Amino acid sequence: MEFVRPLEPILIIDDVQDIRNYLNQILTELGFEDILESRDFESAKTLIDEKSPNVIFLDIELPDTDGTEILEYLNDNYPHTHVVMCSGHNSLENVQNTWELGAKGFIAKPFNAKKVDTVMKRLELI
């Protein structure tokens, strides 16, 4: 018998408070409860080490580092974490690059509840 791996806790890493609030609201409405937030990678590292999130929504452009560098760090240190990249720049090259680096999803900003729900349902199947 195979058990479904829980998707929580969920960590949102984005430097824009309004985006973190909106994504947190969407996830809450979808029934998720254990949602963490961080505005940069430095503060996110502590949360990642302490809480071991199963899903991380990661902005590609952060003030202290590039999201792809964080993705590489996560792949090396937390290979079972599902990383969903978020960006306002959804060029084919950007999306392909994040997939090649190991992201399990990509959401273009501005996103909506339907896009987030679709990504979360896809992650449940992985």
Secondary structure, DSSP 8 states (H G I E B T S, - for coil): --------SEEEE-S-HHHHHHHHHHHHHTT---EEEESSHHHHHHHHHHH--SEEEEESB-SSSBHHHHHHHHHHH-TTSEEEEEES---HHHHHHHHHTT-SEEEESS--HHHHHHHHHHHHT-
